[in-house]
Amino acid sequence: FFFNDPATTEIYTRSLVGSVRCVQETDHTDCMLQLLDKHALLCSSALAEPEKSMLIEELSSTTKNKVPYAFVDISFEEDDKMCCNILNVINDKNENVLLMSKQAYDNYTKPHRDLLTANYKIVVSDVTTIESIGGGSTRCLLAEYFQQNR
């Protein structure tokens, strides 16, 4: 697998540190935002203004992005179940694949799960032990390697 784009969510979350207003619901700023090939999963309720509007405007911008991201607004309940702690990779057939935990997959709302399965191949792994004891999920378990000039 190769990762889709070297512009990771870290670029955006660095500017949000301190803006997340509900620490109990969102442990880390990078767990409430995930950039996919075409979509941005975002728990927008976790952000205070003006950072929320700034982030949505920047990710929607046609001048800053080759293709603006379509937003999927994740609820606190979905965020708490690791629905943003997923990773978009490219397989050897050049297909977008989402790696996620069983907990995340099972806890998307039906419209969100339908949107993701319609646009991406999904690989689900049961990482219950890591999620319940370690506190992380699928994205936390993977190292990102970006192949240039693919």
Z-matrix of the N, CA and C atoms (Angstrom, degrees):
N
C 1 1.441
C 2 1.524 1 109.89
N 3 1.301 2 115.74 1 144.22
C 4 1.453 3 121.51 2 173.05
C 5 1.516 4 108.04 3 -124.89
N 6 1.310 5 115.87 4 150.16
C 7 1.445 6 120.03 5 -178.60
C 8 1.511 7 110.09 6 -84.01
N 9 1.307 8 114.83 7 146.42
C 10 1.448 9 121.97 8 -168.58
C 11 1.519 10 114.44 9 -69.42
N 12 1.305 11 117.80 10 -38.37
C 13 1.460 12 119.17 11 -171.33
C 14 1.526 13 109.48 12 -153.19
N 15 1.329 14 118.12 13 128.71
C 16 1.455 15 118.56 14 -179.86
C 17 1.522 16 114.22 15 -67.49
N 18 1.314 17 118.85 16 -7.92
C 19 1.468 18 120.82 17 175.31
C 20 1.522 19 107.58 18 -83.66
N 21 1.314 20 116.38 19 93.76
C 22 1.454 21 120.71 20 -176.87
C 23 1.520 22 111.01 21 -87.06
N 24 1.301 23 114.54 22 174.09
C 25 1.463 24 120.15 23 178.19
C 26 1.521 25 111.90 24 -62.66
N 27 1.335 26 117.59 25 -20.21
C 28 1.461 27 120.00 26 -178.48
C 29 1.526 28 111.39 27 -60.79
N 30 1.327 29 117.30 28 -32.75
C 31 1.462 30 121.27 29 178.65
C 32 1.529 31 109.90 30 -58.46
N 33 1.319 32 115.81 31 -41.78
C 34 1.457 33 120.17 32 -177.77
C 35 1.520 34 111.94 33 -82.27
N 36 1.328 35 117.95 34 -39.01
C 37 1.463 36 118.84 35 -174.20
C 38 1.518 37 112.55 36 -72.09
N 39 1.330 38 118.79 37 -22.90
C 40 1.456 39 120.06 38 176.65
C 41 1.519 40 111.31 39 -57.56
N 42 1.322 41 116.51 40 -36.42
C 43 1.467 42 119.72 41 -178.78
C 44 1.526 43 112.25 42 -80.46
N 45 1.336 44 117.28 43 -8.94
C 46 1.460 45 120.71 44 -176.93
C 47 1.519 46 113.29 45 -100.07
N 48 1.326 47 117.48 46 -10.60
C 49 1.459 48 119.98 47 -177.53
C 50 1.522 49 108.57 48 -55.20
N 51 1.307 50 116.17 49 128.54
C 52 1.454 51 121.47 50 -177.60
C 53 1.515 52 112.76 51 93.05
N 54 1.326 53 117.61 52 -13.29
C 55 1.450 54 121.18 53 -179.49
C 56 1.525 55 112.26 54 -89.82
N 57 1.325 56 116.13 55 -23.93
C 58 1.466 57 119.12 56 -177.91
C 59 1.513 58 108.37 57 -66.91
N 60 1.332 59 115.68 58 123.93
C 61 1.465 60 119.21 59 -170.78
C 62 1.523 61 113.94 60 -98.26
N 63 1.314 62 117.89 61 -9.17
C 64 1.468 63 120.37 62 -177.56
C 65 1.511 64 109.60 63 -124.61
N 66 1.316 65 116.82 64 77.10
C 67 1.460 66 122.15 65 -174.64
C 68 1.521 67 111.19 66 -62.34
N 69 1.338 68 118.64 67 -33.48
C 70 1.445 69 120.43 68 -179.54
C 71 1.528 70 111.01 69 -61.96
N 72 1.322 71 117.64 70 -39.49
C 73 1.456 72 121.34 71 -177.98
C 74 1.522 73 112.12 72 -82.81
N 75 1.322 74 118.76 73 -29.17
C 76 1.457 75 122.39 74 -176.68
C 77 1.520 76 108.55 75 -127.08
N 78 1.334 77 115.75 76 105.12
C 79 1.460 78 120.53 77 -175.99
C 80 1.521 79 112.85 78 -67.43
N 81 1.317 80 117.62 79 -39.85
C 82 1.463 81 122.28 80 -176.39
C 83 1.518 82 108.45 81 -134.30
N 84 1.322 83 116.37 82 144.03
C 85 1.467 84 118.25 83 -179.84
C 86 1.518 85 111.82 84 -63.10
N 87 1.332 86 118.59 85 -30.66
C 88 1.458 87 118.89 86 -178.89
C 89 1.526 88 112.77 87 -78.09
N 90 1.329 89 118.84 88 -4.87
C 91 1.471 90 120.81 89 176.87
C 92 1.520 91 112.19 90 -94.61
N 93 1.324 92 117.86 91 1.39
C 94 1.465 93 119.58 92 177.57
C 95 1.526 94 111.74 93 -112.01
N 96 1.353 95 116.19 94 8.07
C 97 1.457 96 121.83 95 178.27
C 98 1.518 97 108.57 96 -144.00
N 99 1.320 98 116.78 97 130.78
C 100 1.462 99 120.86 98 173.74
C 101 1.521 100 108.77 99 -139.57
N 102 1.333 101 116.03 100 124.67
C 103 1.456 102 121.12 101 177.98
C 104 1.522 103 109.30 102 -93.45
N 105 1.317 104 115.48 103 125.33
C 106 1.461 105 122.07 104 177.60
C 107 1.522 106 108.08 105 -108.31
N 108 1.310 107 117.43 106 -172.27
C 109 1.456 108 120.74 107 -179.71
C 110 1.525 109 111.78 108 -60.34
N 111 1.326 110 117.40 109 -48.24
C 112 1.466 111 121.96 110 -176.02
C 113 1.520 112 113.19 111 -116.87
N 114 1.308 113 117.15 112 -13.67
C 115 1.463 114 121.51 113 -170.49
C 116 1.518 115 111.65 114 -126.51
N 117 1.321 116 114.73 115 154.17
C 118 1.458 117 122.23 116 171.24
C 119 1.521 118 106.95 117 -119.08
N 120 1.333 119 115.77 118 115.18
C 121 1.460 120 120.08 119 173.74
C 122 1.519 121 106.33 120 -84.06
N 123 1.311 122 117.01 121 128.03
C 124 1.455 123 120.88 122 -175.21
C 125 1.521 124 109.63 123 -145.78
N 126 1.321 125 115.80 124 129.61
C 127 1.464 126 120.63 125 170.68
C 128 1.529 127 105.64 126 -90.54
N 129 1.336 128 115.46 127 82.81
C 130 1.471 129 120.31 128 -172.80
C 131 1.527 130 112.50 129 -66.01
N 132 1.316 131 117.41 130 -24.91
C 133 1.471 132 120.42 131 179.10
C 134 1.521 133 111.70 132 -65.62
N 135 1.307 134 117.62 133 -18.71
C 136 1.466 135 121.15 134 -179.69
C 137 1.521 136 112.50 135 -81.25
N 138 1.336 137 117.12 136 -9.87
C 139 1.464 138 120.26 137 -176.45
C 140 1.517 139 111.94 138 -104.08
N 141 1.311 140 114.69 139 143.78
C 142 1.463 141 121.52 140 174.40
C 143 1.524 142 108.52 141 -91.15
N 144 1.296 143 116.34 142 160.23
C 145 1.471 144 121.73 143 171.61
C 146 1.523 145 107.57 144 -80.52
N 147 1.294 146 120.64 145 148.74
C 148 1.463 147 128.13 146 7.81
C 149 1.528 148 113.38 147 -90.05
N 150 1.364 149 117.31 148 -1.97
C 151 1.458 150 120.20 149 -174.81
C 152 1.531 151 112.82 150 -62.19
N 153 1.338 152 116.70 151 -36.16
C 154 1.466 153 119.79 152 179.63
C 155 1.527 154 110.43 153 -60.22
N 156 1.319 155 117.37 154 -50.69
C 157 1.465 156 121.09 155 -179.77
C 158 1.520 157 111.93 156 -63.91
N 159 1.334 158 116.63 157 -39.47
C 160 1.458 159 121.11 158 178.93
C 161 1.525 160 111.24 159 -61.64
N 162 1.320 161 116.94 160 -44.90
C 163 1.460 162 121.32 161 -179.18
C 164 1.529 163 111.20 162 -65.04
N 165 1.313 164 117.20 163 -46.61
C 166 1.464 165 120.85 164 -179.72
C 167 1.522 166 110.41 165 -63.15
N 168 1.322 167 116.70 166 -41.68
C 169 1.473 168 120.21 167 178.70
C 170 1.526 169 111.15 168 -63.81
N 171 1.325 170 116.58 169 -43.98
C 172 1.465 171 120.19 170 -178.40
C 173 1.526 172 111.90 171 -65.65
N 174 1.309 173 117.57 172 -43.88
C 175 1.467 174 120.14 173 -179.39
C 176 1.525 175 112.65 174 -72.10
N 177 1.321 176 116.85 175 -22.83
C 178 1.471 177 121.51 176 178.61
C 179 1.521 178 112.60 177 -88.29
N 180 1.311 179 117.19 178 -7.46
C 181 1.459 180 122.05 179 -173.75
C 182 1.528 181 112.27 180 -70.03
N 183 1.325 182 115.81 181 131.05
C 184 1.463 183 120.58 182 175.70
C 185 1.524 184 111.40 183 -80.20
N 186 1.321 185 118.09 184 -17.80
C 187 1.463 186 120.50 185 178.08
C 188 1.526 187 111.79 186 -84.58
N 189 1.337 188 117.82 187 -26.49
C 190 1.459 189 120.81 188 -178.29
C 191 1.529 190 112.88 189 -96.69
N 192 1.308 191 117.56 190 -14.40
C 193 1.463 192 121.84 191 -178.05
C 194 1.520 193 109.74 192 -130.53
N 195 1.337 194 116.08 193 142.25
C 196 1.470 195 119.33 194 175.48
C 197 1.523 196 109.34 195 -57.96
N 198 1.309 197 115.04 196 -45.56
C 199 1.460 198 122.00 197 175.96
C 200 1.522 199 106.37 198 -132.06
N 201 1.333 200 118.58 199 122.79
C 202 1.465 201 119.32 200 179.78
C 203 1.527 202 110.55 201 -63.84
N 204 1.299 203 115.89 202 147.17
C 205 1.459 204 121.24 203 -179.76
C 206 1.529 205 111.03 204 -77.70
N 207 1.317 206 116.00 205 140.21
C 208 1.466 207 121.54 206 169.82
C 209 1.531 208 106.37 207 -86.73
N 210 1.323 209 116.79 208 133.04
C 211 1.458 210 120.27 209 -175.59
C 212 1.520 211 112.54 210 -87.20
N 213 1.321 212 114.30 211 139.43
C 214 1.459 213 122.85 212 170.59
C 215 1.524 214 104.17 213 -119.90
N 216 1.327 215 116.61 214 108.63
C 217 1.468 216 121.06 215 -175.83
C 218 1.524 217 109.35 216 -84.46
N 219 1.316 218 115.00 217 107.02
C 220 1.456 219 122.92 218 -177.59
C 221 1.532 220 109.47 219 -83.72
N 222 1.314 221 116.59 220 136.16
C 223 1.463 222 120.92 221 178.62
C 224 1.533 223 110.12 222 -77.45
N 225 1.337 224 116.23 223 165.39
C 226 1.469 225 120.30 224 174.05
C 227 1.520 226 110.51 225 -57.71
N 228 1.329 227 116.89 226 -38.67
C 229 1.460 228 120.69 227 -179.41
C 230 1.528 229 110.73 228 -63.28
N 231 1.347 230 117.55 229 -44.00
C 232 1.464 231 120.79 230 177.55
C 233 1.531 232 110.44 231 -66.25
N 234 1.323 233 116.43 232 -42.65
C 235 1.457 234 120.58 233 179.38
C 236 1.518 235 110.73 234 -59.96
N 237 1.310 236 117.27 235 -41.78
C 238 1.461 237 122.72 236 179.55
C 239 1.528 238 111.78 237 -64.11
N 240 1.313 239 117.49 238 -24.10
C 241 1.470 240 122.73 239 -179.84
C 242 1.520 241 111.88 240 -98.98
N 243 1.326 242 116.85 241 22.36
C 244 1.466 243 124.25 242 172.44
C 245 1.533 244 114.49 243 70.66
N 246 1.317 245 117.64 244 25.92
C 247 1.467 246 120.92 245 -177.55
C 248 1.527 247 113.72 246 -71.89
N 249 1.326 248 118.24 247 -15.44
C 250 1.470 249 120.47 248 172.88
C 251 1.525 250 111.23 249 -100.04
N 252 1.312 251 117.77 250 -9.68
C 253 1.462 252 122.04 251 -178.05
C 254 1.529 253 109.16 252 -89.52
N 255 1.331 254 114.88 253 62.00
C 256 1.463 255 123.28 254 -178.38
C 257 1.521 256 107.73 255 -128.43
N 258 1.319 257 117.54 256 171.78
C 259 1.452 258 120.30 257 -179.51
C 260 1.518 259 110.47 258 -138.74
N 261 1.321 260 115.91 259 135.84
C 262 1.466 261 123.81 260 176.29
C 263 1.523 262 108.19 261 -96.09
N 264 1.332 263 117.00 262 118.75
C 265 1.458 264 122.44 263 177.80
C 266 1.525 265 108.73 264 -124.13
N 267 1.327 266 115.47 265 167.66
C 268 1.457 267 122.27 266 177.87
C 269 1.532 268 107.17 267 -112.87
N 270 1.343 269 116.47 268 128.41
C 271 1.465 270 118.41 269 178.98
C 272 1.527 271 111.16 270 -87.55
N 273 1.331 272 116.47 271 -177.76
C 274 1.464 273 120.74 272 -176.58
C 275 1.524 274 113.43 273 -69.31
N 276 1.332 275 117.81 274 -7.75
C 277 1.468 276 122.38 275 175.34
C 278 1.527 277 110.89 276 -100.21
N 279 1.330 278 116.02 277 10.72
C 280 1.464 279 123.54 278 -179.07
C 281 1.536 280 112.53 279 63.15
N 282 1.329 281 116.11 280 32.96
C 283 1.467 282 122.01 281 178.58
C 284 1.526 283 109.15 282 -101.77
N 285 1.317 284 115.88 283 144.54
C 286 1.463 285 121.25 284 175.08
C 287 1.520 286 109.02 285 -77.18
N 288 1.326 287 114.62 286 127.22
C 289 1.456 288 122.10 287 -178.74
C 290 1.527 289 107.67 288 -124.65
N 291 1.327 290 116.16 289 135.34
C 292 1.465 291 120.58 290 174.40
C 293 1.514 292 108.91 291 -103.26
N 294 1.327 293 115.91 292 126.18
C 295 1.457 294 122.35 293 175.02
C 296 1.525 295 106.84 294 -99.57
N 297 1.331 296 116.06 295 126.35
C 298 1.463 297 119.62 296 -177.55
C 299 1.520 298 110.51 297 -151.51
N 300 1.312 299 115.50 298 163.54
C 301 1.461 300 120.70 299 177.57
C 302 1.527 301 110.11 300 -81.31
N 303 1.320 302 114.34 301 161.39
C 304 1.464 303 119.98 302 175.86
C 305 1.526 304 109.95 303 -61.75
N 306 1.344 305 116.06 304 -39.73
C 307 1.465 306 120.18 305 178.71
C 308 1.528 307 111.07 306 -58.78
N 309 1.332 308 117.06 307 -45.13
C 310 1.463 309 120.52 308 179.20
C 311 1.530 310 109.85 309 -62.21
N 312 1.311 311 116.48 310 -51.13
C 313 1.470 312 120.47 311 -177.65
C 314 1.531 313 111.26 312 -57.23
N 315 1.321 314 116.00 313 -44.82
C 316 1.471 315 120.93 314 -177.39
C 317 1.520 316 113.04 315 -69.75
N 318 1.332 317 118.33 316 -18.87
C 319 1.463 318 120.57 317 -173.43
C 320 1.519 319 115.50 318 -109.25
N 321 1.337 320 118.51 319 2.72
C 322 1.458 321 118.55 320 169.91
C 323 1.520 322 108.71 321 -66.87
N 324 1.309 323 116.83 322 147.20
C 325 1.460 324 118.40 323 170.54
C 326 1.523 325 106.92 324 -64.48
N 327 1.317 326 117.53 325 158.50
C 328 1.468 327 120.39 326 -178.43
C 329 1.525 328 111.66 327 -57.52
N 330 1.341 329 119.92 328 -45.61
C 331 1.472 330 118.68 329 178.16
C 332 1.531 331 113.52 330 -60.08
N 333 1.340 332 117.30 331 -38.75
C 334 1.463 333 119.94 332 179.75
C 335 1.530 334 110.71 333 -68.86
N 336 1.336 335 117.50 334 -44.72
C 337 1.462 336 120.78 335 178.52
C 338 1.528 337 110.26 336 -62.16
N 339 1.333 338 117.24 337 -42.63
C 340 1.468 339 120.90 338 179.07
C 341 1.526 340 111.42 339 -61.74
N 342 1.331 341 117.32 340 -41.67
C 343 1.462 342 121.31 341 179.16
C 344 1.529 343 110.93 342 -63.14
N 345 1.321 344 116.67 343 -44.82
C 346 1.462 345 120.44 344 -178.79
C 347 1.522 346 111.62 345 -67.23
N 348 1.330 347 117.57 346 -44.09
C 349 1.467 348 119.57 347 -178.99
C 350 1.524 349 111.72 348 -69.58
N 351 1.309 350 118.11 349 -24.88
C 352 1.462 351 121.01 350 177.40
C 353 1.531 352 111.74 351 -76.30
N 354 1.334 353 117.71 352 -23.22
C 355 1.463 354 121.29 353 -174.42
C 356 1.525 355 115.18 354 -110.99
N 357 1.327 356 117.74 355 -13.67
C 358 1.457 357 121.39 356 -174.65
C 359 1.524 358 109.95 357 -142.90
N 360 1.329 359 116.00 358 152.25
C 361 1.459 360 120.03 359 166.42
C 362 1.526 361 105.34 360 -77.37
N 363 1.315 362 116.26 361 142.27
C 364 1.464 363 120.60 362 -176.26
C 365 1.528 364 109.48 363 -115.67
N 366 1.329 365 116.45 364 131.80
C 367 1.462 366 122.52 365 172.67
C 368 1.523 367 106.36 366 -118.78
N 369 1.322 368 115.56 367 120.14
C 370 1.461 369 122.07 368 -176.28
C 371 1.525 370 109.42 369 -110.82
N 372 1.321 371 116.34 370 133.74
C 373 1.466 372 122.07 371 176.22
C 374 1.517 373 109.16 372 -127.84
N 375 1.318 374 115.88 373 142.37
C 376 1.458 375 120.35 374 176.60
C 377 1.528 376 108.42 375 -86.75
N 378 1.313 377 116.39 376 106.47
C 379 1.466 378 121.97 377 178.61
C 380 1.529 379 109.73 378 -119.16
N 381 1.330 380 115.08 379 40.21
C 382 1.471 381 121.90 380 -176.55
C 383 1.522 382 112.21 381 -54.41
N 384 1.320 383 117.34 382 -42.46
C 385 1.469 384 120.17 383 -178.47
C 386 1.520 385 110.81 384 -61.82
N 387 1.319 386 116.95 385 -45.40
C 388 1.473 387 120.63 386 179.03
C 389 1.523 388 110.03 387 -62.96
N 390 1.335 389 117.01 388 -45.52
C 391 1.466 390 120.31 389 -177.42
C 392 1.529 391 112.00 390 -65.85
N 393 1.331 392 117.60 391 -37.39
C 394 1.466 393 119.27 392 -175.65
C 395 1.527 394 112.98 393 -85.32
N 396 1.315 395 117.75 394 -31.14
C 397 1.468 396 120.32 395 -178.15
C 398 1.527 397 111.36 396 -102.34
N 399 1.329 398 116.87 397 -44.58
C 400 1.465 399 120.81 398 -174.86
C 401 1.508 400 114.41 399 -83.50
N 402 1.334 401 116.62 400 -25.61
C 403 1.455 402 120.14 401 178.13
C 404 1.516 403 115.33 402 89.13
N 405 1.320 404 118.67 403 -6.70
C 406 1.457 405 121.44 404 178.46
C 407 1.521 406 110.42 405 -106.61
N 408 1.322 407 115.57 406 -167.11
C 409 1.461 408 120.58 407 177.72
C 410 1.523 409 109.66 408 -150.78
N 411 1.310 410 116.80 409 -154.85
C 412 1.463 411 122.35 410 -170.83
C 413 1.526 412 113.26 411 -55.40
N 414 1.316 413 117.81 412 -50.31
C 415 1.468 414 120.28 413 -177.80
C 416 1.523 415 110.99 414 -61.85
N 417 1.309 416 117.09 415 -35.36
C 418 1.464 417 120.95 416 179.63
C 419 1.526 418 111.79 417 -66.86
N 420 1.320 419 117.67 418 -23.74
C 421 1.462 420 121.89 419 -176.18
C 422 1.521 421 113.33 420 -87.43
N 423 1.317 422 117.98 421 -8.04
C 424 1.460 423 121.54 422 -172.84
C 425 1.526 424 111.63 423 -113.00
N 426 1.308 425 115.55 424 143.72
C 427 1.457 426 121.25 425 174.74
C 428 1.525 427 107.94 426 -98.77
N 429 1.305 428 116.36 427 138.10
C 430 1.458 429 120.11 428 -179.08
C 431 1.521 430 110.37 429 -90.02
N 432 1.328 431 115.14 430 129.63
C 433 1.464 432 122.52 431 176.43
C 434 1.525 433 106.60 432 -126.73
N 435 1.309 434 116.53 433 120.02
C 436 1.458 435 121.24 434 -177.61
C 437 1.517 436 109.83 435 -104.48
N 438 1.324 437 115.98 436 121.11
C 439 1.449 438 121.03 437 176.64
C 440 1.525 439 108.21 438 -92.24
N 441 1.310 440 116.77 439 120.74
C 442 1.457 441 121.73 440 -179.20
C 443 1.530 442 110.46 441 -83.93
N 444 1.334 443 115.75 442 152.73
C 445 1.467 444 122.37 443 176.37
C 446 1.513 445 112.43 444 52.40
N 447 1.262 446 115.85 445 48.59
C 448 1.452 447 122.23 446 -178.21
C 449 1.486 448 112.37 447 -73.99
